[in-house]
Amino acid sequence: VSVTAPTGARPLTVATALANEGNVYLKCRPSFHLMTPDNRVVGRGEFPLRYLWPGMSVPLTAEWTGSLPSGPSLAVVTAECGEGLMLVEETTVTLP
């Protein structure tokens, strides 16, 4: 996961990638949320629904245009891919 802090008129950007290393297709519903150090959710959003065929990898990018507190935050990306498969990735970002 990479997070680009907002600057001027440019919103915060969350980017990651999904890869299907299995042998069946996946239907994934990826989303993200932004949390403060005291575990308060201050932003959330969704990436487009993605179908991934075996061996396929796709980049994902989403934006958050709402207001965010300055300082450290945690960005968590989750992707629900059916049959109980949940992918989770997180990173920290310091917001201006």
C-alpha positions in Angstrom: 0.0 0.0 0.0 1.2 3.5 -0.7 -0.5 6.7 0.4 0.2 10.1 -1.1 -0.7 12.9 1.3 -3.0 15.6 0.0 -1.4 18.8 -1.3 -3.2 22.0 -2.5 -6.1 20.9 -4.7 -4.8 17.3 -5.0 -6.7 14.8 -2.7 -5.1 12.0 -0.6 -4.4 9.0 -2.9 -4.3 5.3 -1.8 -2.7 2.8 -4.2 -2.1 -0.9 -4.0 -2.3 -4.0 -6.3 -4.2 -7.3 -6.2 -2.7 -10.5 -7.6 -4.3 -13.8 -8.1 -1.7 -16.5 -7.6 -4.3 -19.3 -7.5 -6.0 -21.4 -10.2 -9.6 -20.1 -10.0 -11.0 -16.6 -10.7 -11.6 -14.2 -7.8 -14.2 -11.5 -7.5 -12.8 -8.9 -5.1 -14.4 -5.9 -3.4 -11.5 -3.8 -2.2 -11.9 -0.9 0.2 -9.8 1.3 2.5 -10.1 3.2 5.7 -7.9 5.8 7.4 -7.4 5.7 11.2 -5.9 8.0 13.8 -3.4 6.5 16.3 -6.3 6.2 18.8 -8.1 3.9 16.3 -10.7 6.4 15.2 -11.8 5.9 11.6 -11.5 9.4 9.9 -12.0 8.3 6.3 -13.1 5.4 4.2 -13.6 4.6 0.5 -13.9 1.9 -2.1 -11.9 0.7 -5.1 -13.8 -0.6 -8.1 -15.0 -4.2 -8.0 -12.4 -6.4 -9.7 -12.5 -9.8 -11.3 -9.1 -11.5 -11.4 -8.3 -14.5 -13.5 -5.5 -16.9 -12.5 -2.1 -15.2 -12.9 -3.7 -11.8 -13.2 -2.5 -8.7 -11.3 -4.2 -5.3 -11.3 -3.2 -1.9 -9.8 -5.8 -0.1 -7.6 -6.0 3.6 -7.0 -8.6 5.6 -5.0 -8.9 9.1 -3.6 -10.1 10.6 -0.4 -11.4 14.2 -0.7 -12.7 14.7 2.9 -10.9 16.5 5.7 -8.3 14.6 7.7 -6.5 15.5 11.0 -2.8 16.3 10.6 -0.2 13.9 12.1 0.3 10.2 11.8 -2.5 8.0 10.4 -2.9 4.3 9.5 -4.2 3.4 6.0 -5.8 -0.1 5.9 -6.8 -1.7 2.6 -9.0 -4.8 2.7 -10.3 -6.9 -0.2 -13.1 -9.4 0.3 -12.6 -12.0 -2.4 -15.3 -14.5 -1.6 -15.3 -17.9 0.0 -14.0 -16.4 3.3 -10.9 -15.0 1.6 -10.0 -11.6 3.0 -6.8 -9.8 2.0 -5.5 -7.0 4.4 -2.6 -4.6 3.9 -1.7 -1.5 6.0 0.8 1.3 6.1 1.3 4.5 8.1 1.3 8.0 6.7 2.0 11.4 8.3 -0.5 14.0 7.1 0.4 17.7 6.9 
